[in-house]
Amino acid sequence: MLSWLWRSYLKPQRLWLGFALFFMAVEGSMLGALSYIIQPMFDEVFIAGDRSAVYWVAAAVGGIFVIRAVSAFSHRMLMQGAGLRIITTMQRDMVAHLMTLDSAYFQKNPPGTLIERVRGDTGAANMIWGVILSAAGRDLIGMIALLGVAISVDPLWTLVAVAGVPLLLGPVVALQRYVRKTTFRAREAAGRLSTRLDEIFHGVNTIKLNTSERRENNRFTEATDGYLKQEMKARAGQAGIPMMTDFVAAIGFAGVLVYGGNQIIDGDKTVGEFMSFFTAMGLLFEPVRRVANVTGAWQAARANLERIQEVFRSSPTISSPDTPARLATQPDEADIVFEDVVVVYGGEPALNGASFTAKAGQTTALVGASGAGKSTVFNVLTRLVDPSSGAVRIGGTPSGTLDLKDLRSLFSVVTQDAPMFDESLRDNIVLSTPGVDDARIEEAVAAANLSEFVARLPDGLDTPAGPRGSALSGGQKQRVAIARALLRRAPVLLLDEATSALDAESEVKVQEALDGLAQGRTTLVIAHRLSTVRKADKIIVMENGRVVDEGRHEELLERGGVYAKLHALQFDG
């Protein structure tokens, strides 16, 4: 873990961390200098009354505090800068890695949990450089300097003061394990808490319409109580380690006061020596407490780092081949062929030996009852899901042999849920489509029947769509998604109920635009309303994950099969 952390994140910041550690060492050494100057302050100034010593002692004390202040400011700024750069780099890497993972990963890990991994765990791991490195650079040097002063005054006093330290070893080891375990549980509880928040905010209208506020509030309260319980346990474990240090300090100070006090009374030691020693030991136990606390902080940070590494260890099962193939034909001339494709979700087949051909340049419609496997066809075609068996070929080339980016660049997709981002309408339309100018955007907007709506907006296409497109109606979101597909100009169109949220007038206009766009392109259409696929070149009828019939609209009606029954339900009932 440490080698991964150093190689990936600490090493690039090693220069700034090195400067920070230097200034920490300077700050820590000033504690030793301060305790050392106490002896001449008492013996030469306060007791001997040497007026000339007042000035140099005062200058020395002032200089110590100035150097300490400057070094403390310097290392804090350097450490905070390095820490923020490390965290942001780690977060960027995590998000980039997460986007390579399969859709199944996101079904098992809800958004709130993943947000907590990216934001919460990396923020908590910041203790490594905020606490642990500070202890290594400042507190260890301070301890060494203070112990050096104490030993120079009286080695035996020093031995008496630290005699109780071995008593710490057993309890500290036990607390370290406890802190690591409870911190891991606290981060898991924090993930559940974030998930609940995401569910509440995402479904707030559903909650209101079903008067479920009390139920959701109770569930959120339960989640917060679980998080609070685990977090308090973790923090109690961390706080217990420095508490034990104070117990040891109590034993040491009491022993030195008894032993050293009698020596001063007997005249064997001066007041200045005792005050110098007492100051050194008094200052020593504060860095000792912080260093002891580091063990707890490290266990807490380690738990977060393990959760972060767990994300990075997750690898996609769907990826580009090492040596990608090229399409054997031009994309606009490529037939799409499914051969006995089987896809299983949770033990149940979504596709059960589906076979069909979508001819290049033609419109192929997929129809059937809900759960027939139509949307799964799209997921397999774009490799959001890989089949358990069977093959998918595009222009004779197996889809799995193509580079993922090249494969997905073949498709423009419009789905019935029309996902939007909390960005401007322009950004939602363009996304990552390269080489787009205003003229092309306006053309796509007009073709999607959005021009009149955009003209009424105060900021036009720069108007925010709102979180998940909440500032738009269902029909408006779908037209934005259609404009996005129109702008992309990919050779294959995938339309999943692309006009389902439109009113009758808009549907006619948008359908005309889609019909025009489909000319010369391979188009696959998922439709529940059979009126939208009457003109399709081929209609594929699906049932229970299989293709049970195919043909043109009139042919299927004449055969009187599943399609005829669906048609009767929609038009005769």
VEXMIDO-634287 format. One record per residue (C-alpha): y negated, x negated, z negated. Coordinates in Angstrom, 1 decimal. Layout:
BEGIN
<<Y; X; Z>>
...
***
This chain:
BEGIN
<<0.0; 0.0; 0.0>>
<<-2.4; -2.8; -0.9>>
<<-1.7; -4.7; 2.3>>
<<-2.4; -1.5; 4.3>>
<<-5.6; -0.8; 2.4>>
<<-6.8; -4.4; 2.9>>
<<-5.8; -4.7; 6.5>>
<<-7.2; -1.3; 7.6>>
<<-10.3; -0.8; 5.5>>
<<-11.2; -3.5; 3.0>>
<<-10.9; -6.5; 5.4>>
<<-13.7; -5.3; 7.8>>
<<-16.0; -5.0; 4.8>>
<<-15.0; -8.4; 3.3>>
<<-18.4; -10.0; 3.8>>
<<-20.3; -7.3; 2.0>>
<<-17.6; -7.0; -0.7>>
<<-17.7; -10.8; -1.2>>
<<-21.5; -10.7; -1.8>>
<<-21.1; -7.8; -4.1>>
<<-18.4; -9.7; -6.1>>
<<-20.8; -12.7; -6.4>>
<<-23.6; -10.6; -7.8>>
<<-21.1; -8.9; -10.2>>
<<-20.0; -12.3; -11.4>>
<<-23.7; -13.2; -12.0>>
<<-24.2; -10.0; -14.0>>
<<-21.1; -10.5; -16.0>>
<<-22.0; -14.1; -16.9>>
<<-25.3; -12.9; -18.3>>
<<-23.5; -11.3; -21.1>>
<<-22.2; -14.7; -22.2>>
<<-25.7; -16.2; -21.9>>
<<-27.2; -13.4; -24.0>>
<<-24.7; -13.8; -26.8>>
<<-25.1; -17.6; -26.7>>
<<-28.9; -17.4; -27.1>>
<<-28.5; -15.4; -30.3>>
<<-27.6; -18.4; -32.4>>
<<-30.9; -20.4; -31.8>>
<<-32.8; -17.1; -32.1>>
<<-31.5; -16.7; -35.6>>
<<-31.1; -20.3; -36.8>>
<<-34.2; -21.9; -35.2>>
<<-36.6; -19.0; -35.0>>
<<-35.9; -16.5; -37.7>>
<<-34.4; -18.8; -40.4>>
<<-35.8; -22.3; -39.7>>
<<-39.2; -20.9; -38.6>>
<<-39.6; -23.2; -35.6>>
<<-42.6; -21.7; -33.7>>
<<-42.0; -23.9; -30.6>>
<<-38.6; -22.4; -30.2>>
<<-40.0; -18.9; -30.1>>
<<-41.3; -19.4; -26.5>>
<<-38.3; -20.9; -24.9>>
<<-35.9; -18.5; -26.6>>
<<-38.1; -15.6; -25.5>>
<<-38.3; -16.9; -21.9>>
<<-34.5; -17.4; -21.9>>
<<-33.9; -13.8; -23.1>>
<<-36.3; -12.4; -20.6>>
<<-34.8; -14.5; -17.8>>
<<-31.3; -13.3; -18.7>>
<<-32.4; -9.6; -18.4>>
<<-34.2; -10.1; -15.1>>
<<-31.3; -11.9; -13.5>>
<<-28.9; -9.2; -14.9>>
<<-31.1; -6.4; -13.5>>
<<-31.4; -8.0; -10.0>>
<<-27.7; -8.8; -9.7>>
<<-26.7; -5.3; -11.0>>
<<-29.0; -3.6; -8.4>>
<<-27.7; -5.9; -5.6>>
<<-24.0; -5.4; -6.2>>
<<-24.3; -1.7; -6.7>>
<<-26.1; -1.3; -3.4>>
<<-23.6; -3.5; -1.6>>
<<-20.6; -1.8; -3.1>>
<<-22.0; 1.7; -2.4>>
<<-22.7; 0.8; 1.2>>
<<-19.3; -0.8; 1.7>>
<<-17.6; 2.1; -0.1>>
<<-19.3; 4.8; 2.0>>
<<-18.4; 2.9; 5.2>>
<<-14.8; 2.6; 4.1>>
<<-14.6; 6.3; 3.2>>
<<-16.2; 7.5; 6.5>>
<<-13.9; 5.2; 8.5>>
<<-10.8; 6.5; 6.6>>
<<-11.9; 10.1; 7.2>>
<<-12.5; 9.5; 10.9>>
<<-9.0; 7.9; 11.2>>
<<-7.4; 10.7; 9.4>>
<<-9.0; 13.4; 11.5>>
<<-8.1; 11.5; 14.7>>
<<-4.5; 11.1; 13.5>>
<<-4.2; 14.7; 12.5>>
<<-5.3; 15.8; 16.0>>
<<-2.3; 14.0; 17.4>>
<<0.2; 16.0; 15.3>>
<<2.1; 19.0; 16.6>>
<<1.1; 22.6; 16.1>>
<<4.1; 22.9; 13.7>>
<<2.4; 20.5; 11.3>>
<<-0.6; 22.8; 11.0>>
<<1.6; 25.8; 10.4>>
<<3.2; 24.0; 7.4>>
<<-0.1; 22.6; 6.1>>
<<-3.0; 25.1; 5.8>>
<<-6.6; 24.1; 6.7>>
<<-7.7; 24.1; 3.0>>
<<-5.0; 21.6; 2.1>>
<<-5.9; 19.3; 5.1>>
<<-9.6; 19.5; 4.3>>
<<-8.8; 18.4; 0.7>>
<<-6.8; 15.5; 2.1>>
<<-9.6; 14.4; 4.4>>
<<-12.5; 14.9; 2.0>>
<<-11.1; 15.1; -1.5>>
<<-8.5; 12.4; -1.5>>
<<-10.6; 9.9; 0.3>>
<<-13.5; 10.6; -2.1>>
<<-11.3; 10.2; -5.1>>
<<-9.9; 6.9; -3.7>>
<<-13.4; 5.6; -3.8>>
<<-12.6; 4.6; -7.4>>
<<-10.9; 1.6; -6.0>>
<<-14.2; -0.1; -5.2>>
<<-16.4; 1.8; -7.5>>
<<-14.5; 1.0; -10.6>>
<<-11.6; -1.4; -9.9>>
<<-13.6; -4.0; -7.9>>
<<-16.5; -3.8; -10.4>>
<<-14.1; -4.6; -13.2>>
<<-12.7; -7.5; -11.2>>
<<-16.0; -9.0; -10.3>>
<<-18.2; -8.2; -13.3>>
<<-16.2; -7.3; -16.3>>
<<-13.6; -10.1; -16.0>>
<<-16.3; -12.7; -15.6>>
<<-18.2; -11.1; -18.5>>
<<-15.0; -11.2; -20.7>>
<<-14.4; -14.9; -19.8>>
<<-18.0; -15.9; -20.6>>
<<-18.1; -13.9; -23.9>>
<<-14.7; -15.3; -25.0>>
<<-16.0; -18.8; -24.2>>
<<-19.0; -18.3; -26.5>>
<<-16.8; -16.8; -29.2>>
<<-14.3; -19.7; -29.0>>
<<-17.1; -22.2; -29.1>>
<<-18.4; -20.7; -32.3>>
<<-15.0; -20.4; -34.0>>
<<-11.6; -20.3; -32.4>>
<<-10.0; -18.8; -35.5>>
<<-12.5; -16.0; -35.7>>
<<-11.7; -15.2; -32.0>>
<<-7.9; -15.1; -32.7>>
<<-8.4; -12.7; -35.6>>
<<-10.6; -10.5; -33.4>>
<<-8.1; -10.1; -30.6>>
<<-4.9; -10.1; -32.8>>
<<-4.4; -6.4; -32.2>>
<<-4.4; -6.6; -28.3>>
<<-0.6; -6.9; -27.9>>
<<-0.4; -3.5; -29.6>>
<<-1.9; -2.0; -26.4>>
<<0.8; -2.9; -23.9>>
<<3.4; -0.2; -24.6>>
<<1.0; 2.8; -24.8>>
<<-1.0; 1.6; -21.8>>
<<2.1; 1.4; -19.6>>
<<3.1; 4.9; -20.6>>
<<-0.3; 6.3; -20.0>>
<<-0.5; 4.7; -16.6>>
<<2.6; 6.6; -15.5>>
<<1.2; 9.8; -17.0>>
<<-2.1; 9.4; -15.2>>
<<-0.5; 8.8; -11.8>>
<<1.8; 11.9; -12.1>>
<<-0.9; 14.3; -13.3>>
<<-3.4; 13.0; -10.7>>
<<-1.0; 13.7; -8.0>>
<<-0.5; 17.2; -9.3>>
<<-4.3; 17.7; -9.6>>
<<-4.8; 16.8; -6.0>>
<<-2.1; 19.3; -4.9>>
<<-3.8; 21.9; -7.0>>
<<-7.1; 21.1; -5.4>>
<<-5.5; 21.6; -2.0>>
<<-4.3; 25.0; -3.0>>
<<-7.8; 25.8; -4.3>>
<<-9.4; 24.8; -0.9>>
<<-6.8; 26.9; 0.9>>
<<-7.7; 30.0; -1.1>>
<<-11.4; 29.4; -0.3>>
<<-10.6; 29.0; 3.4>>
<<-8.6; 32.3; 3.3>>
<<-11.3; 34.2; 1.5>>
<<-14.2; 33.0; 3.8>>
<<-12.1; 33.5; 6.9>>
<<-11.0; 37.0; 6.0>>
<<-14.1; 38.2; 4.1>>
<<-14.5; 41.3; 6.3>>
<<-10.9; 42.3; 5.9>>
<<-11.2; 41.8; 2.1>>
<<-14.3; 44.1; 2.1>>
<<-12.8; 46.8; 4.3>>
<<-9.6; 46.9; 2.2>>
<<-11.6; 46.7; -1.1>>
<<-9.5; 43.7; -2.1>>
<<-12.3; 41.7; -3.8>>
<<-10.8; 42.0; -7.3>>
<<-7.4; 40.9; -6.0>>
<<-8.8; 37.9; -4.2>>
<<-11.0; 36.9; -7.1>>
<<-7.9; 37.0; -9.4>>
<<-6.0; 34.8; -7.0>>
<<-8.9; 32.4; -6.8>>
<<-9.2; 32.4; -10.6>>
<<-5.5; 31.6; -10.9>>
<<-5.9; 28.7; -8.5>>
<<-8.9; 27.3; -10.4>>
<<-7.1; 27.6; -13.7>>
<<-4.2; 25.6; -12.2>>
<<-6.5; 22.9; -10.9>>
<<-8.4; 22.8; -14.2>>
<<-5.2; 22.3; -16.2>>
<<-3.9; 19.5; -14.1>>
<<-7.3; 17.8; -13.7>>
<<-7.9; 17.9; -17.5>>
<<-4.5; 16.3; -18.1>>
<<-5.3; 13.5; -15.6>>
<<-8.7; 12.8; -17.2>>
<<-7.3; 12.9; -20.7>>
<<-4.8; 10.3; -19.7>>
<<-7.5; 8.1; -18.3>>
<<-9.7; 8.5; -21.3>>
<<-6.8; 7.6; -23.6>>
<<-6.7; 4.0; -22.5>>
<<-10.2; 2.9; -23.5>>
<<-9.7; 4.9; -26.7>>
<<-6.9; 2.6; -27.7>>
<<-9.1; -0.4; -27.0>>
<<-11.5; 0.9; -29.6>>
<<-8.7; 1.1; -32.1>>
<<-7.9; -2.5; -31.5>>
<<-11.6; -3.4; -31.7>>
<<-11.8; -1.7; -35.1>>
<<-9.0; -3.9; -36.4>>
<<-10.5; -7.1; -35.0>>
<<-14.1; -6.5; -36.2>>
<<-12.9; -5.6; -39.7>>
<<-10.8; -8.7; -39.9>>
<<-13.6; -11.0; -38.7>>
<<-16.1; -9.4; -41.1>>
<<-13.8; -10.0; -44.1>>
<<-12.9; -13.5; -43.0>>
<<-16.2; -14.7; -41.5>>
<<-18.4; -13.0; -44.1>>
<<-16.8; -15.1; -46.9>>
<<-17.3; -18.3; -44.9>>
<<-21.0; -17.5; -44.6>>
<<-21.3; -16.8; -48.3>>
<<-19.6; -20.1; -49.0>>
<<-22.0; -21.9; -46.7>>
<<-19.4; -23.0; -44.2>>
<<-21.0; -21.0; -41.3>>
<<-24.6; -20.1; -40.5>>
<<-26.0; -16.7; -40.0>>
<<-26.9; -17.6; -36.4>>
<<-23.3; -18.6; -35.6>>
<<-22.0; -15.4; -37.0>>
<<-24.5; -13.3; -35.1>>
<<-23.8; -15.2; -31.9>>
<<-20.1; -14.6; -32.4>>
<<-20.6; -11.0; -33.5>>
<<-22.8; -10.3; -30.5>>
<<-20.3; -11.9; -28.1>>
<<-17.4; -9.9; -29.6>>
<<-19.5; -6.7; -29.7>>
<<-20.4; -7.1; -26.0>>
<<-16.8; -8.2; -25.2>>
<<-15.2; -5.0; -26.1>>
<<-17.2; -2.9; -23.7>>
<<-16.0; -4.8; -20.6>>
<<-12.5; -4.8; -22.2>>
<<-12.7; -1.0; -22.4>>
<<-13.7; -0.8; -18.7>>
<<-11.0; -3.2; -17.7>>
<<-8.5; -1.1; -19.7>>
<<-9.8; 2.0; -18.0>>
<<-9.2; 0.3; -14.6>>
<<-5.4; 0.7; -15.2>>
<<-5.9; 4.5; -15.4>>
<<-8.3; 4.5; -12.5>>
<<-5.9; 2.6; -10.3>>
<<-3.1; 5.0; -11.0>>
<<-5.4; 7.9; -10.1>>
<<-6.5; 6.1; -7.0>>
<<-3.0; 5.2; -6.1>>
<<-1.9; 8.8; -6.2>>
<<-4.7; 9.7; -3.8>>
<<-3.8; 6.8; -1.5>>
<<-0.2; 7.9; -1.4>>
<<-1.3; 11.3; -0.3>>
<<-3.5; 9.7; 2.4>>
<<-0.7; 7.5; 3.6>>
<<1.6; 10.5; 3.7>>
<<-0.7; 11.9; 6.4>>
<<-0.7; 8.7; 8.4>>
<<3.1; 8.4; 8.1>>
<<3.4; 11.9; 9.8>>
<<4.1; 11.3; 13.4>>
<<3.9; 13.7; 16.3>>
<<7.2; 14.8; 17.9>>
<<5.3; 15.7; 21.1>>
<<3.7; 12.7; 22.6>>
<<3.1; 11.0; 26.0>>
<<6.0; 8.9; 27.3>>
<<5.7; 5.2; 27.3>>
<<5.7; 5.1; 31.1>>
<<4.2; 8.4; 32.3>>
<<5.2; 9.8; 35.6>>
<<2.9; 11.1; 38.3>>
<<3.1; 14.5; 39.9>>
<<5.2; 14.4; 43.0>>
<<2.8; 16.8; 44.8>>
<<-0.9; 17.6; 44.6>>
<<-1.7; 19.7; 41.5>>
<<-2.8; 22.7; 43.6>>
<<0.4; 22.6; 45.6>>
<<2.8; 22.3; 42.6>>
<<5.2; 25.1; 41.8>>
<<5.9; 25.8; 38.1>>
<<9.6; 26.1; 37.3>>
<<11.3; 27.1; 34.1>>
<<15.1; 26.4; 34.0>>
<<17.1; 28.0; 31.2>>
<<14.4; 27.2; 28.6>>
<<15.3; 27.8; 24.9>>
<<12.7; 27.7; 22.1>>
<<13.6; 28.4; 18.5>>
<<11.2; 29.3; 15.8>>
<<12.5; 29.5; 12.2>>
<<16.1; 30.0; 13.4>>
<<15.2; 32.8; 15.8>>
<<14.9; 32.2; 19.6>>
<<11.5; 32.9; 21.1>>
<<12.8; 31.9; 24.5>>
<<16.5; 32.4; 25.1>>
<<17.3; 30.8; 28.5>>
<<14.2; 31.8; 30.3>>
<<14.2; 30.9; 34.0>>
<<11.6; 31.7; 36.7>>
<<9.3; 30.1; 39.3>>
<<5.5; 30.5; 39.6>>
<<4.6; 29.6; 43.2>>
<<1.6; 27.3; 43.8>>
<<-1.5; 29.1; 44.8>>
<<-0.2; 32.5; 43.7>>
<<-0.7; 34.8; 40.7>>
<<2.3; 35.3; 38.5>>
<<2.2; 37.9; 35.7>>
<<4.3; 37.9; 32.6>>
<<4.9; 41.3; 31.1>>
<<7.0; 42.7; 28.3>>
<<6.9; 44.1; 24.8>>
<<5.4; 42.2; 21.9>>
<<7.7; 39.4; 20.9>>
<<9.3; 39.1; 24.4>>
<<8.3; 35.4; 24.6>>
<<5.3; 35.6; 26.9>>
<<2.9; 33.4; 24.8>>
<<5.7; 31.0; 24.1>>
<<5.9; 30.3; 27.8>>
<<2.2; 29.1; 27.7>>
<<2.9; 27.0; 24.7>>
<<5.9; 25.3; 26.3>>
<<4.0; 24.8; 29.6>>
<<1.1; 23.0; 27.9>>
<<3.5; 21.2; 25.5>>
<<2.1; 22.6; 22.4>>
<<5.9; 23.3; 21.8>>
<<8.8; 21.5; 23.4>>
<<12.0; 23.4; 24.2>>
<<15.2; 22.9; 22.4>>
<<17.0; 22.9; 25.8>>
<<16.3; 23.6; 29.4>>
<<13.6; 22.1; 31.6>>
<<10.0; 22.8; 32.8>>
<<9.0; 21.3; 36.1>>
<<5.6; 21.1; 37.7>>
<<5.8; 20.2; 41.4>>
<<9.3; 19.0; 40.8>>
<<8.2; 16.6; 38.0>>
<<9.5; 17.3; 34.5>>
<<6.5; 18.2; 32.3>>
<<7.8; 15.9; 29.5>>
<<7.4; 12.9; 31.7>>
<<3.7; 13.4; 32.3>>
<<1.0; 11.9; 30.1>>
<<-0.1; 14.7; 27.7>>
<<-3.8; 14.4; 28.6>>
<<-3.0; 14.5; 32.4>>
<<-0.7; 17.5; 31.8>>
<<-3.2; 19.5; 29.8>>
<<-6.0; 18.7; 32.2>>
<<-4.1; 20.8; 34.8>>
<<-4.8; 24.0; 32.9>>
<<-7.7; 26.2; 32.2>>
<<-6.8; 28.6; 29.4>>
<<-8.3; 31.9; 28.2>>
<<-6.5; 33.5; 25.3>>
<<-6.9; 36.9; 23.7>>
<<-8.3; 35.5; 20.4>>
<<-11.0; 33.5; 22.3>>
<<-11.5; 30.7; 19.7>>
<<-15.1; 29.6; 19.2>>
<<-16.7; 26.7; 17.3>>
<<-19.7; 26.7; 15.1>>
<<-21.9; 25.2; 17.8>>
<<-24.2; 26.4; 20.5>>
<<-23.0; 28.7; 23.3>>
<<-23.6; 25.8; 25.7>>
<<-21.3; 23.5; 23.6>>
<<-18.7; 26.2; 23.4>>
<<-18.7; 26.5; 27.2>>
<<-18.8; 22.9; 28.1>>
<<-16.6; 21.3; 25.4>>
<<-15.4; 18.0; 26.9>>
<<-15.6; 19.0; 30.6>>
<<-17.0; 15.9; 32.3>>
<<-19.8; 15.7; 34.9>>
<<-21.3; 19.1; 34.1>>
<<-24.9; 19.9; 35.1>>
<<-27.1; 23.0; 34.3>>
<<-26.4; 24.5; 37.7>>
<<-22.6; 24.5; 37.2>>
<<-23.1; 26.0; 33.7>>
<<-25.3; 28.8; 35.0>>
<<-22.8; 29.5; 37.8>>
<<-20.0; 29.8; 35.2>>
<<-22.1; 32.0; 32.9>>
<<-23.0; 34.3; 35.8>>
<<-19.4; 34.6; 37.0>>
<<-18.3; 35.5; 33.4>>
<<-20.9; 38.2; 33.3>>
<<-22.8; 36.5; 30.5>>
<<-26.2; 36.0; 32.1>>
<<-27.7; 39.3; 30.9>>
<<-26.5; 38.7; 27.3>>
<<-27.8; 35.1; 27.3>>
<<-31.2; 36.1; 28.7>>
<<-31.7; 38.3; 25.6>>
<<-31.1; 35.5; 23.2>>
<<-34.2; 33.7; 21.8>>
<<-32.7; 30.3; 22.4>>
<<-30.5; 31.2; 25.4>>
<<-27.4; 29.0; 25.7>>
<<-28.6; 26.9; 22.7>>
<<-28.1; 29.8; 20.4>>
<<-25.5; 29.1; 17.7>>
<<-22.2; 31.0; 18.0>>
<<-21.7; 31.0; 14.3>>
<<-18.6; 30.0; 12.3>>
<<-15.6; 30.9; 14.4>>
<<-18.0; 32.7; 16.7>>
<<-19.0; 35.2; 14.1>>
<<-22.4; 35.7; 15.7>>
<<-20.7; 37.1; 18.8>>
<<-18.8; 40.4; 19.5>>
<<-15.2; 40.2; 20.6>>
<<-16.2; 40.9; 24.2>>
<<-18.9; 38.2; 24.1>>
<<-16.5; 35.6; 22.7>>
<<-14.0; 36.4; 25.4>>
<<-16.6; 36.0; 28.2>>
<<-17.7; 32.7; 26.7>>
<<-14.0; 31.6; 26.8>>
<<-13.9; 32.8; 30.5>>
<<-17.0; 30.8; 31.3>>
<<-15.3; 27.8; 29.7>>
<<-12.3; 28.2; 31.9>>
<<-14.4; 28.8; 35.0>>
<<-16.4; 25.6; 34.3>>
<<-13.2; 23.5; 33.8>>
<<-12.0; 24.2; 37.4>>
<<-8.4; 23.1; 36.6>>
<<-5.8; 23.8; 39.3>>
<<-3.7; 26.1; 37.1>>
<<-5.2; 29.2; 35.3>>
<<-3.4; 30.5; 32.1>>
<<-4.8; 33.9; 31.2>>
<<-3.5; 35.6; 28.0>>
<<-5.0; 39.1; 28.0>>
<<-8.2; 37.5; 29.3>>
<<-10.1; 40.8; 29.7>>
<<-8.7; 42.7; 26.7>>
<<-11.9; 42.8; 24.7>>
<<-14.2; 43.8; 27.5>>
<<-15.6; 47.2; 28.2>>
<<-14.6; 48.9; 31.5>>
<<-17.7; 47.8; 33.4>>
<<-17.6; 44.2; 32.3>>
<<-13.8; 44.1; 32.9>>
<<-14.3; 45.0; 36.5>>
<<-17.0; 42.3; 37.0>>
<<-15.0; 39.6; 35.2>>
<<-11.8; 40.5; 36.9>>
<<-13.5; 40.1; 40.2>>
<<-14.7; 36.6; 39.1>>
<<-11.2; 35.7; 37.9>>
<<-9.8; 36.9; 41.2>>
<<-12.2; 34.7; 43.1>>
<<-11.4; 31.7; 40.9>>
<<-7.7; 32.3; 41.3>>
<<-7.9; 31.9; 45.1>>
<<-6.0; 28.7; 46.0>>
<<-5.0; 28.2; 42.4>>
<<-1.8; 28.8; 40.5>>
<<-2.4; 31.5; 38.0>>
<<-0.2; 32.8; 35.2>>
<<-1.3; 36.0; 33.5>>
<<0.0; 37.5; 30.3>>
<<-0.7; 41.2; 30.3>>
<<0.1; 44.2; 28.1>>
<<-2.0; 46.6; 30.3>>
<<0.0; 46.8; 33.5>>
<<-3.1; 48.0; 35.4>>
<<-4.4; 44.4; 35.3>>
<<-1.4; 43.0; 37.1>>
<<-0.8; 45.5; 39.9>>
<<-2.0; 43.0; 42.5>>
<<-0.1; 40.0; 41.2>>
<<2.0; 38.2; 43.8>>
<<5.0; 38.2; 41.4>>
<<5.5; 40.0; 38.1>>
<<8.0; 38.5; 35.6>>
<<9.5; 41.0; 33.2>>
<<10.6; 39.5; 29.8>>
<<12.7; 41.0; 27.0>>
<<14.0; 39.2; 24.0>>
<<13.1; 35.8; 25.4>>
<<14.8; 36.3; 28.7>>
<<13.6; 37.1; 32.2>>
<<15.2; 40.4; 33.0>>
<<13.5; 41.3; 36.2>>
<<10.9; 40.0; 38.7>>
<<9.1; 41.2; 41.8>>
<<6.0; 43.0; 42.9>>
<<4.6; 46.0; 41.2>>
<<6.0; 48.6; 43.7>>
<<9.4; 46.9; 43.8>>
<<9.8; 46.9; 40.1>>
<<8.8; 50.6; 39.8>>
<<11.4; 51.5; 42.5>>
<<14.2; 49.7; 40.6>>
<<13.5; 51.7; 37.5>>
<<14.2; 49.0; 34.9>>
<<12.3; 47.7; 31.9>>
<<9.0; 47.5; 33.9>>
<<9.3; 51.1; 35.0>>
<<9.8; 52.1; 31.4>>
<<6.7; 50.2; 30.2>>
<<4.7; 51.7; 33.1>>
<<5.8; 55.2; 32.1>>
<<4.8; 54.6; 28.5>>
<<1.3; 53.5; 29.5>>
<<0.6; 55.9; 32.3>>
<<2.8; 58.9; 31.8>>
<<2.6; 59.3; 28.1>>
***
